[in-house]
């Protein structure tokens, strides 16, 4: 019996050792990941996207350090759904990148925004002999809410500059809804190949803007250089780099405002007047703040009647020869500081020594809004006309601080 007991104890000991060995082996295998295959889970696409974006950023950063231009990186704006005229059917080298990653837009507001209309001279893919001078002409439209003044400029953004300037002044005034033919003198590079340069606008505050849905994309010139010679439409300096607006200003009331005879019910006024003069005054504002707090970069006339109930102020301008199609344009309203402003604007005219007549009138009060005026003057065509800008207090005297923003005659 004793021997049989010892045998069972020995067997149990061996069994315990075996279990411990198996457990120890399992722990080792688990620690080394020697497990049966597990069905893989779907990849985390957010993590993949983050990694890809980090890779692109790293490439861009490295390119910036080495001075290279990452043309092949994904642009920060999606390409347009339709190509501008002249780009269809071009080889891949002439598929313009709307906004290379190395361009950092500084605008994007609704104030300054352009739209590509057409290539007037030099289409994308036109060929030139090496070192050939040519003039590129874009037709662009102001689709923003702000007027482009002559202080705006065109600046080189990136790509092949083709001997173009770093920047040049716009040299013209382009109102919202109007177009400009923008010219620049360039020269084809000396070596055969394909070349593309990018350009943008810059406003008087230094912010750049351009075309595209957000108004930040550059516009471009894309050519071939071939020893076979020029097949393009723009060989030679056929035009100067001075842009020509489609519609031009033929009379600027702000520039000539002291040529007018200004008066109120209190008598004749000096020009320029003095702000706060109770007899009324007219002064030029270079950066007027319109009701609602909007600050403009175009000049305005502050025309304030005499300080009395029903006061008025009028300016009679020298005679002007009106032609068919001429238009009067301006923006009118109250200055932002005059919260109780309530006035009536009138555009009047006089022919010879005849009585003054009213072409049209408009009411304005300080309500956070202002009016854009666009008046056809064809009914006065062929006549010498003295135009009269008049502002009248609508009722009791109460801050009649009225402005005429950029009043002008257009042709």
FIZALO-770750 format. One record per residue (C-alpha): residue in three letters; chain; x, y, z. Coordinates in steps of 0.05 Angstrom, whole numbers. Layout:
BEGIN
site rest:Ala, kette:A, x:X, y:Y, z:Z
...
END
This chain:
BEGIN
site rest:Unk, kette:A, x:0, y:0, z:0
site rest:Unk, kette:A, x:57, y:47, z:17
site rest:Unk, kette:A, x:90, y:35, z:-49
site rest:Unk, kette:A, x:25, y:47, z:-88
site rest:Unk, kette:A, x:14, y:113, z:-51
site rest:Unk, kette:A, x:84, y:136, z:-69
site rest:Unk, kette:A, x:71, y:118, z:-141
site rest:Unk, kette:A, x:9, y:161, z:-145
site rest:Unk, kette:A, x:46, y:219, z:-111
site rest:Unk, kette:A, x:102, y:213, z:-162
site rest:Unk, kette:A, x:52, y:212, z:-219
site rest:Unk, kette:A, x:17, y:274, z:-192
site rest:Unk, kette:A, x:84, y:310, z:-186
site rest:Unk, kette:A, x:101, y:293, z:-258
site rest:Unk, kette:A, x:32, y:318, z:-280
site rest:Unk, kette:A, x:42, y:383, z:-243
site rest:Unk, kette:A, x:110, y:393, z:-276
site rest:Unk, kette:A, x:80, y:380, z:-344
site rest:Unk, kette:A, x:25, y:432, z:-333
site rest:Unk, kette:A, x:76, y:482, z:-308
site rest:Unk, kette:A, x:119, y:470, z:-370
site rest:Unk, kette:A, x:60, y:479, z:-417
site rest:Unk, kette:A, x:39, y:543, z:-382
site rest:Unk, kette:A, x:111, y:570, z:-384
site rest:Unk, kette:A, x:116, y:553, z:-458
site rest:Unk, kette:A, x:49, y:589, z:-472
site rest:Unk, kette:A, x:74, y:651, z:-436
site rest:Unk, kette:A, x:137, y:652, z:-477
site rest:Unk, kette:A, x:99, y:643, z:-542
site rest:Unk, kette:A, x:49, y:698, z:-524
site rest:Unk, kette:A, x:106, y:746, z:-507
site rest:Unk, kette:A, x:137, y:734, z:-575
site rest:Unk, kette:A, x:70, y:743, z:-613
site rest:Unk, kette:A, x:73, y:673, z:-640
site rest:Unk, kette:A, x:-3, y:668, z:-642
site rest:Unk, kette:A, x:-51, y:641, z:-693
site rest:Unk, kette:A, x:-65, y:691, z:-751
site rest:Unk, kette:A, x:-120, y:743, z:-736
site rest:Unk, kette:A, x:-166, y:769, z:-790
site rest:Unk, kette:A, x:-139, y:840, z:-805
site rest:Unk, kette:A, x:-185, y:899, z:-789
site rest:Unk, kette:A, x:-200, y:955, z:-839
site rest:Unk, kette:A, x:-146, y:1009, z:-840
site rest:Unk, kette:A, x:-158, y:1075, z:-804
site rest:Unk, kette:A, x:-167, y:1122, z:-864
site rest:Unk, kette:A, x:-162, y:1184, z:-819
site rest:Unk, kette:A, x:-94, y:1161, z:-797
site rest:Unk, kette:A, x:-74, y:1146, z:-869
site rest:Unk, kette:A, x:-97, y:1216, z:-891
site rest:Unk, kette:A, x:-60, y:1249, z:-834
site rest:Unk, kette:A, x:3, y:1212, z:-853
site rest:Unk, kette:A, x:-4, y:1231, z:-926
site rest:Unk, kette:A, x:-15, y:1304, z:-909
site rest:Unk, kette:A, x:46, y:1302, z:-863
site rest:Unk, kette:A, x:87, y:1273, z:-921
site rest:Unk, kette:A, x:65, y:1328, z:-969
site rest:Unk, kette:A, x:80, y:1381, z:-916
site rest:Unk, kette:A, x:149, y:1350, z:-904
site rest:Unk, kette:A, x:164, y:1352, z:-979
site rest:Unk, kette:A, x:141, y:1424, z:-983
site rest:Unk, kette:A, x:184, y:1443, z:-923
site rest:Unk, kette:A, x:245, y:1407, z:-951
site rest:Unk, kette:A, x:234, y:1442, z:-1019
site rest:Unk, kette:A, x:231, y:1509, z:-984
site rest:Unk, kette:A, x:297, y:1494, z:-950
site rest:Unk, kette:A, x:332, y:1472, z:-1014
site rest:Unk, kette:A, x:302, y:1527, z:-1057
site rest:Unk, kette:A, x:265, y:1481, z:-1105
site rest:Unk, kette:A, x:193, y:1492, z:-1126
site rest:Unk, kette:A, x:144, y:1435, z:-1111
site rest:Unk, kette:A, x:104, y:1442, z:-1175
site rest:Unk, kette:A, x:78, y:1370, z:-1173
site rest:Unk, kette:A, x:48, y:1377, z:-1103
site rest:Unk, kette:A, x:-27, y:1376, z:-1096
site rest:Unk, kette:A, x:-52, y:1448, z:-1105
site rest:Unk, kette:A, x:-88, y:1480, z:-1047
site rest:Unk, kette:A, x:-148, y:1496, z:-1090
site rest:Unk, kette:A, x:-185, y:1445, z:-1133
site rest:Unk, kette:A, x:-176, y:1454, z:-1208
site rest:Unk, kette:A, x:-233, y:1489, z:-1245
site rest:Unk, kette:A, x:-286, y:1443, z:-1275
site rest:Unk, kette:A, x:-275, y:1476, z:-1343
site rest:Unk, kette:A, x:-210, y:1498, z:-1374
site rest:Unk, kette:A, x:-201, y:1570, z:-1396
site rest:Unk, kette:A, x:-205, y:1582, z:-1472
site rest:Unk, kette:A, x:-142, y:1558, z:-1508
site rest:Unk, kette:A, x:-123, y:1503, z:-1459
site rest:Unk, kette:A, x:-165, y:1445, z:-1487
site rest:Unk, kette:A, x:-126, y:1390, z:-1521
site rest:Unk, kette:A, x:-58, y:1414, z:-1496
site rest:Unk, kette:A, x:-4, y:1365, z:-1475
site rest:Unk, kette:A, x:1, y:1350, z:-1401
site rest:Unk, kette:A, x:56, y:1401, z:-1392
site rest:Unk, kette:A, x:5, y:1455, z:-1408
site rest:Unk, kette:A, x:-47, y:1434, z:-1357
site rest:Unk, kette:A, x:-43, y:1495, z:-1312
site rest:Unk, kette:A, x:-40, y:1484, z:-1237
site rest:Unk, kette:A, x:-91, y:1531, z:-1208
site rest:Unk, kette:A, x:-53, y:1546, z:-1144
site rest:Unk, kette:A, x:14, y:1513, z:-1131
site rest:Unk, kette:A, x:26, y:1495, z:-1058
site rest:Unk, kette:A, x:84, y:1544, z:-1052
site rest:Unk, kette:A, x:37, y:1604, z:-1065
site rest:Unk, kette:A, x:5, y:1630, z:-1001
site rest:Unk, kette:A, x:-55, y:1674, z:-1017
site rest:Unk, kette:A, x:-66, y:1734, z:-973
site rest:Unk, kette:A, x:-135, y:1754, z:-996
site rest:Unk, kette:A, x:-198, y:1713, z:-1008
site rest:Unk, kette:A, x:-250, y:1765, z:-989
site rest:Unk, kette:A, x:-308, y:1785, z:-1033
site rest:Unk, kette:A, x:-278, y:1855, z:-1039
site rest:Unk, kette:A, x:-221, y:1838, z:-1087
site rest:Unk, kette:A, x:-235, y:1783, z:-1136
site rest:Unk, kette:A, x:-221, y:1772, z:-1210
site rest:Unk, kette:A, x:-248, y:1727, z:-1265
site rest:Unk, kette:A, x:-210, y:1703, z:-1326
site rest:Unk, kette:A, x:-247, y:1722, z:-1390
site rest:Unk, kette:A, x:-201, y:1704, z:-1447
site rest:Unk, kette:A, x:-130, y:1705, z:-1474
site rest:Unk, kette:A, x:-130, y:1766, z:-1520
site rest:Unk, kette:A, x:-58, y:1754, z:-1543
site rest:Unk, kette:A, x:-15, y:1692, z:-1535
site rest:Unk, kette:A, x:-56, y:1629, z:-1523
site rest:Unk, kette:A, x:-33, y:1572, z:-1478
site rest:Unk, kette:A, x:15, y:1529, z:-1518
site rest:Unk, kette:A, x:36, y:1581, z:-1569
site rest:Unk, kette:A, x:107, y:1569, z:-1594
site rest:Unk, kette:A, x:163, y:1620, z:-1599
site rest:Unk, kette:A, x:235, y:1618, z:-1623
site rest:Unk, kette:A, x:287, y:1624, z:-1568
site rest:Unk, kette:A, x:297, y:1695, z:-1540
site rest:Unk, kette:A, x:236, y:1722, z:-1578
site rest:Unk, kette:A, x:203, y:1782, z:-1546
site rest:Unk, kette:A, x:127, y:1779, z:-1541
site rest:Unk, kette:A, x:69, y:1812, z:-1505
site rest:Unk, kette:A, x:19, y:1771, z:-1465
site rest:Unk, kette:A, x:-51, y:1801, z:-1457
site rest:Unk, kette:A, x:-103, y:1774, z:-1410
site rest:Unk, kette:A, x:-175, y:1800, z:-1407
site rest:Unk, kette:A, x:-197, y:1798, z:-1335
site rest:Unk, kette:A, x:-261, y:1820, z:-1301
site rest:Unk, kette:A, x:-271, y:1852, z:-1233
site rest:Unk, kette:A, x:-322, y:1807, z:-1199
site rest:Unk, kette:A, x:-310, y:1833, z:-1129
site rest:Unk, kette:A, x:-346, y:1888, z:-1092
site rest:Unk, kette:A, x:-287, y:1937, z:-1090
site rest:Unk, kette:A, x:-260, y:1982, z:-1145
site rest:Unk, kette:A, x:-189, y:1968, z:-1168
site rest:Unk, kette:A, x:-153, y:2035, z:-1165
site rest:Unk, kette:A, x:-92, y:2056, z:-1204
site rest:Unk, kette:A, x:-53, y:2041, z:-1139
site rest:Unk, kette:A, x:-65, y:1966, z:-1148
site rest:Unk, kette:A, x:-9, y:1926, z:-1181
site rest:Unk, kette:A, x:5, y:1860, z:-1216
site rest:Unk, kette:A, x:59, y:1817, z:-1184
site rest:Unk, kette:A, x:99, y:1757, z:-1205
site rest:Unk, kette:A, x:78, y:1696, z:-1163
site rest:Unk, kette:A, x:121, y:1637, z:-1185
site rest:Unk, kette:A, x:142, y:1594, z:-1243
site rest:Unk, kette:A, x:179, y:1620, z:-1305
site rest:Unk, kette:A, x:182, y:1695, z:-1303
site rest:Unk, kette:A, x:206, y:1700, z:-1376
site rest:Unk, kette:A, x:243, y:1766, z:-1363
site rest:Unk, kette:A, x:179, y:1799, z:-1337
site rest:Unk, kette:A, x:181, y:1850, z:-1280
site rest:Unk, kette:A, x:173, y:1831, z:-1207
site rest:Unk, kette:A, x:112, y:1877, z:-1207
site rest:Unk, kette:A, x:80, y:1935, z:-1244
site rest:Unk, kette:A, x:25, y:1985, z:-1228
site rest:Unk, kette:A, x:-45, y:1971, z:-1254
site rest:Unk, kette:A, x:-47, y:2043, z:-1279
site rest:Unk, kette:A, x:-123, y:2044, z:-1288
site rest:Unk, kette:A, x:-188, y:2043, z:-1248
site rest:Unk, kette:A, x:-232, y:1982, z:-1257
site rest:Unk, kette:A, x:-300, y:1982, z:-1224
site rest:Unk, kette:A, x:-339, y:1920, z:-1203
site rest:Unk, kette:A, x:-370, y:1887, z:-1264
site rest:Unk, kette:A, x:-319, y:1918, z:-1312
site rest:Unk, kette:A, x:-261, y:1887, z:-1350
site rest:Unk, kette:A, x:-189, y:1905, z:-1365
site rest:Unk, kette:A, x:-140, y:1882, z:-1419
site rest:Unk, kette:A, x:-77, y:1869, z:-1379
site rest:Unk, kette:A, x:-12, y:1870, z:-1418
site rest:Unk, kette:A, x:58, y:1849, z:-1399
site rest:Unk, kette:A, x:122, y:1848, z:-1441
site rest:Unk, kette:A, x:158, y:1781, z:-1436
site rest:Unk, kette:A, x:214, y:1744, z:-1471
site rest:Unk, kette:A, x:218, y:1670, z:-1489
site rest:Unk, kette:A, x:275, y:1633, z:-1454
site rest:Unk, kette:A, x:338, y:1614, z:-1492
site rest:Unk, kette:A, x:328, y:1538, z:-1487
site rest:Unk, kette:A, x:275, y:1495, z:-1521
site rest:Unk, kette:A, x:221, y:1469, z:-1475
site rest:Unk, kette:A, x:155, y:1487, z:-1443
site rest:Unk, kette:A, x:149, y:1545, z:-1395
site rest:Unk, kette:A, x:94, y:1572, z:-1349
site rest:Unk, kette:A, x:92, y:1633, z:-1305
site rest:Unk, kette:A, x:40, y:1654, z:-1253
site rest:Unk, kette:A, x:16, y:1724, z:-1236
site rest:Unk, kette:A, x:-31, y:1756, z:-1185
site rest:Unk, kette:A, x:-61, y:1823, z:-1167
site rest:Unk, kette:A, x:-40, y:1862, z:-1105
site rest:Unk, kette:A, x:-84, y:1915, z:-1072
site rest:Unk, kette:A, x:-62, y:1978, z:-1037
site rest:Unk, kette:A, x:-60, y:1942, z:-970
site rest:Unk, kette:A, x:-10, y:1891, z:-997
site rest:Unk, kette:A, x:-58, y:1832, z:-1001
site rest:Unk, kette:A, x:-54, y:1789, z:-1064
site rest:Unk, kette:A, x:-114, y:1761, z:-1100
site rest:Unk, kette:A, x:-132, y:1730, z:-1167
site rest:Unk, kette:A, x:-182, y:1685, z:-1200
site rest:Unk, kette:A, x:-220, y:1622, z:-1182
site rest:Unk, kette:A, x:-278, y:1606, z:-1135
site rest:Unk, kette:A, x:-244, y:1639, z:-1075
site rest:Unk, kette:A, x:-210, y:1694, z:-1114
site rest:Unk, kette:A, x:-140, y:1673, z:-1094
site rest:Unk, kette:A, x:-114, y:1632, z:-1154
site rest:Unk, kette:A, x:-61, y:1662, z:-1200
site rest:Unk, kette:A, x:-70, y:1671, z:-1275
site rest:Unk, kette:A, x:-16, y:1646, z:-1321
site rest:Unk, kette:A, x:22, y:1648, z:-1387
site rest:Unk, kette:A, x:43, y:1581, z:-1417
site rest:Unk, kette:A, x:86, y:1576, z:-1480
site rest:Unk, kette:A, x:132, y:1529, z:-1518
site rest:Unk, kette:A, x:201, y:1549, z:-1540
site rest:Unk, kette:A, x:222, y:1515, z:-1605
site rest:Unk, kette:A, x:280, y:1525, z:-1653
site rest:Unk, kette:A, x:228, y:1516, z:-1709
site rest:Unk, kette:A, x:205, y:1587, z:-1696
site rest:Unk, kette:A, x:144, y:1624, z:-1674
site rest:Unk, kette:A, x:74, y:1597, z:-1686
site rest:Unk, kette:A, x:41, y:1640, z:-1633
site rest:Unk, kette:A, x:-4, y:1700, z:-1638
site rest:Unk, kette:A, x:39, y:1747, z:-1599
site rest:Unk, kette:A, x:108, y:1751, z:-1629
site rest:Unk, kette:A, x:140, y:1819, z:-1621
site rest:Unk, kette:A, x:124, y:1877, z:-1575
site rest:Unk, kette:A, x:60, y:1896, z:-1609
site rest:Unk, kette:A, x:32, y:1932, z:-1548
site rest:Unk, kette:A, x:59, y:1969, z:-1488
site rest:Unk, kette:A, x:50, y:1939, z:-1419
site rest:Unk, kette:A, x:-1, y:1993, z:-1401
site rest:Unk, kette:A, x:-69, y:1961, z:-1387
site rest:Unk, kette:A, x:-129, y:1989, z:-1423
site rest:Unk, kette:A, x:-197, y:1986, z:-1388
site rest:Unk, kette:A, x:-258, y:1968, z:-1430
site rest:Unk, kette:A, x:-296, y:2028, z:-1399
site rest:Unk, kette:A, x:-259, y:2092, z:-1382
site rest:Unk, kette:A, x:-270, y:2152, z:-1337
site rest:Unk, kette:A, x:-279, y:2215, z:-1378
site rest:Unk, kette:A, x:-294, y:2262, z:-1319
site rest:Unk, kette:A, x:-277, y:2253, z:-1246
site rest:Unk, kette:A, x:-319, y:2298, z:-1201
site rest:Unk, kette:A, x:-273, y:2286, z:-1141
site rest:Unk, kette:A, x:-210, y:2308, z:-1177
site rest:Unk, kette:A, x:-245, y:2370, z:-1205
site rest:Unk, kette:A, x:-289, y:2386, z:-1145
site rest:Unk, kette:A, x:-258, y:2455, z:-1132
site rest:Unk, kette:A, x:-273, y:2474, z:-1205
site rest:Unk, kette:A, x:-347, y:2474, z:-1185
site rest:Unk, kette:A, x:-385, y:2532, z:-1155
site rest:Unk, kette:A, x:-409, y:2509, z:-1087
site rest:Unk, kette:A, x:-464, y:2544, z:-1047
site rest:Unk, kette:A, x:-515, y:2534, z:-993
site rest:Unk, kette:A, x:-574, y:2576, z:-969
site rest:Unk, kette:A, x:-523, y:2616, z:-930
site rest:Unk, kette:A, x:-485, y:2637, z:-993
site rest:Unk, kette:A, x:-424, y:2616, z:-1034
site rest:Unk, kette:A, x:-374, y:2568, z:-1003
site rest:Unk, kette:A, x:-299, y:2564, z:-1007
site rest:Unk, kette:A, x:-267, y:2501, z:-1034
site rest:Unk, kette:A, x:-243, y:2461, z:-999
site rest:Unk, kette:A, x:-286, y:2479, z:-940
site rest:Unk, kette:A, x:-276, y:2467, z:-865
site rest:Unk, kette:A, x:-307, y:2408, z:-829
site rest:Unk, kette:A, x:-359, y:2432, z:-779
site rest:Unk, kette:A, x:-374, y:2498, z:-814
site rest:Unk, kette:A, x:-446, y:2514, z:-796
site rest:Unk, kette:A, x:-456, y:2548, z:-864
site rest:Unk, kette:A, x:-443, y:2481, z:-897
site rest:Unk, kette:A, x:-380, y:2454, z:-930
site rest:Unk, kette:A, x:-350, y:2407, z:-982
site rest:Unk, kette:A, x:-285, y:2368, z:-968
site rest:Unk, kette:A, x:-249, y:2310, z:-1001
site rest:Unk, kette:A, x:-242, y:2245, z:-961
site rest:Unk, kette:A, x:-186, y:2199, z:-985
site rest:Unk, kette:A, x:-207, y:2140, z:-941
site rest:Unk, kette:A, x:-281, y:2150, z:-924
site rest:Unk, kette:A, x:-314, y:2106, z:-873
site rest:Unk, kette:A, x:-384, y:2089, z:-899
site rest:Unk, kette:A, x:-443, y:2072, z:-856
site rest:Unk, kette:A, x:-434, y:2003, z:-828
site rest:Unk, kette:A, x:-360, y:2016, z:-815
site rest:Unk, kette:A, x:-335, y:1999, z:-885
site rest:Unk, kette:A, x:-270, y:2036, z:-901
site rest:Unk, kette:A, x:-259, y:2052, z:-975
site rest:Unk, kette:A, x:-195, y:2063, z:-1013
site rest:Unk, kette:A, x:-230, y:2108, z:-1065
site rest:Unk, kette:A, x:-239, y:2182, z:-1052
site rest:Unk, kette:A, x:-306, y:2213, z:-1035
site rest:Unk, kette:A, x:-337, y:2283, z:-1029
site rest:Unk, kette:A, x:-367, y:2300, z:-962
site rest:Unk, kette:A, x:-422, y:2349, z:-979
site rest:Unk, kette:A, x:-457, y:2377, z:-917
site rest:Unk, kette:A, x:-514, y:2429, z:-922
site rest:Unk, kette:A, x:-518, y:2489, z:-876
site rest:Unk, kette:A, x:-539, y:2472, z:-805
site rest:Unk, kette:A, x:-613, y:2489, z:-809
site rest:Unk, kette:A, x:-678, y:2453, z:-821
site rest:Unk, kette:A, x:-685, y:2436, z:-895
site rest:Unk, kette:A, x:-614, y:2459, z:-910
site rest:Unk, kette:A, x:-582, y:2443, z:-977
site rest:Unk, kette:A, x:-514, y:2446, z:-1013
site rest:Unk, kette:A, x:-501, y:2447, z:-1088
site rest:Unk, kette:A, x:-440, y:2444, z:-1133
site rest:Unk, kette:A, x:-446, y:2468, z:-1205
site rest:Unk, kette:A, x:-391, y:2437, z:-1249
site rest:Unk, kette:A, x:-363, y:2465, z:-1314
site rest:Unk, kette:A, x:-396, y:2447, z:-1381
site rest:Unk, kette:A, x:-384, y:2378, z:-1408
site rest:Unk, kette:A, x:-396, y:2351, z:-1478
site rest:Unk, kette:A, x:-441, y:2290, z:-1468
site rest:Unk, kette:A, x:-440, y:2233, z:-1519
site rest:Unk, kette:A, x:-488, y:2176, z:-1531
site rest:Unk, kette:A, x:-474, y:2120, z:-1481
site rest:Unk, kette:A, x:-442, y:2164, z:-1428
site rest:Unk, kette:A, x:-462, y:2145, z:-1358
site rest:Unk, kette:A, x:-460, y:2177, z:-1289
site rest:Unk, kette:A, x:-436, y:2129, z:-1234
site rest:Unk, kette:A, x:-426, y:2139, z:-1159
site rest:Unk, kette:A, x:-440, y:2108, z:-1091
site rest:Unk, kette:A, x:-481, y:2151, z:-1043
site rest:Unk, kette:A, x:-499, y:2148, z:-970
site rest:Unk, kette:A, x:-484, y:2174, z:-900
site rest:Unk, kette:A, x:-417, y:2173, z:-865
site rest:Unk, kette:A, x:-411, y:2122, z:-810
site rest:Unk, kette:A, x:-405, y:2173, z:-754
site rest:Unk, kette:A, x:-471, y:2208, z:-772
site rest:Unk, kette:A, x:-522, y:2161, z:-741
site rest:Unk, kette:A, x:-580, y:2210, z:-748
site rest:Unk, kette:A, x:-566, y:2227, z:-821
site rest:Unk, kette:A, x:-628, y:2232, z:-866
site rest:Unk, kette:A, x:-617, y:2267, z:-932
site rest:Unk, kette:A, x:-638, y:2271, z:-1005
site rest:Unk, kette:A, x:-588, y:2267, z:-1063
site rest:Unk, kette:A, x:-601, y:2299, z:-1131
site rest:Unk, kette:A, x:-564, y:2296, z:-1196
site rest:Unk, kette:A, x:-585, y:2359, z:-1233
site rest:Unk, kette:A, x:-561, y:2393, z:-1297
site rest:Unk, kette:A, x:-563, y:2460, z:-1332
site rest:Unk, kette:A, x:-555, y:2476, z:-1406
site rest:Unk, kette:A, x:-530, y:2545, z:-1421
site rest:Unk, kette:A, x:-565, y:2597, z:-1378
site rest:Unk, kette:A, x:-628, y:2556, z:-1372
site rest:Unk, kette:A, x:-660, y:2532, z:-1308
site rest:Unk, kette:A, x:-631, y:2473, z:-1271
site rest:Unk, kette:A, x:-669, y:2407, z:-1279
site rest:Unk, kette:A, x:-666, y:2343, z:-1240
site rest:Unk, kette:A, x:-644, y:2279, z:-1275
site rest:Unk, kette:A, x:-658, y:2235, z:-1214
site rest:Unk, kette:A, x:-660, y:2238, z:-1138
site rest:Unk, kette:A, x:-649, y:2187, z:-1083
site rest:Unk, kette:A, x:-663, y:2186, z:-1008
site rest:Unk, kette:A, x:-612, y:2161, z:-958
site rest:Unk, kette:A, x:-610, y:2152, z:-883
site rest:Unk, kette:A, x:-562, y:2119, z:-835
site rest:Unk, kette:A, x:-587, y:2047, z:-840
site rest:Unk, kette:A, x:-522, y:2010, z:-853
site rest:Unk, kette:A, x:-533, y:2009, z:-928
site rest:Unk, kette:A, x:-514, y:2054, z:-987
site rest:Unk, kette:A, x:-535, y:2060, z:-1060
site rest:Unk, kette:A, x:-497, y:2048, z:-1124
site rest:Unk, kette:A, x:-517, y:2097, z:-1179
site rest:Unk, kette:A, x:-510, y:2079, z:-1253
site rest:Unk, kette:A, x:-549, y:2130, z:-1296
site rest:Unk, kette:A, x:-552, y:2132, z:-1372
site rest:Unk, kette:A, x:-540, y:2203, z:-1399
site rest:Unk, kette:A, x:-556, y:2189, z:-1472
site rest:Unk, kette:A, x:-616, y:2237, z:-1468
site rest:Unk, kette:A, x:-566, y:2294, z:-1462
site rest:Unk, kette:A, x:-521, y:2271, z:-1519
site rest:Unk, kette:A, x:-495, y:2326, z:-1563
site rest:Unk, kette:A, x:-505, y:2380, z:-1511
site rest:Unk, kette:A, x:-457, y:2420, z:-1466
site rest:Unk, kette:A, x:-482, y:2404, z:-1397
site rest:Unk, kette:A, x:-466, y:2432, z:-1329
site rest:Unk, kette:A, x:-477, y:2377, z:-1279
site rest:Unk, kette:A, x:-499, y:2395, z:-1208
site rest:Unk, kette:A, x:-489, y:2352, z:-1146
site rest:Unk, kette:A, x:-541, y:2371, z:-1093
site rest:Unk, kette:A, x:-555, y:2345, z:-1023
site rest:Unk, kette:A, x:-615, y:2369, z:-982
site rest:Unk, kette:A, x:-633, y:2356, z:-909
site rest:Unk, kette:A, x:-696, y:2312, z:-910
site rest:Unk, kette:A, x:-728, y:2347, z:-850
site rest:Unk, kette:A, x:-704, y:2378, z:-786
site rest:Unk, kette:A, x:-629, y:2390, z:-782
site rest:Unk, kette:A, x:-595, y:2327, z:-756
site rest:Unk, kette:A, x:-524, y:2306, z:-779
site rest:Unk, kette:A, x:-532, y:2311, z:-855
site rest:Unk, kette:A, x:-462, y:2282, z:-867
site rest:Unk, kette:A, x:-473, y:2258, z:-939
site rest:Unk, kette:A, x:-420, y:2229, z:-985
site rest:Unk, kette:A, x:-411, y:2219, z:-1060
site rest:Unk, kette:A, x:-361, y:2161, z:-1068
site rest:Unk, kette:A, x:-322, y:2165, z:-1133
site rest:Unk, kette:A, x:-374, y:2204, z:-1174
site rest:Unk, kette:A, x:-353, y:2203, z:-1247
site rest:Unk, kette:A, x:-375, y:2203, z:-1319
site rest:Unk, kette:A, x:-359, y:2139, z:-1357
site rest:Unk, kette:A, x:-353, y:2126, z:-1432
END
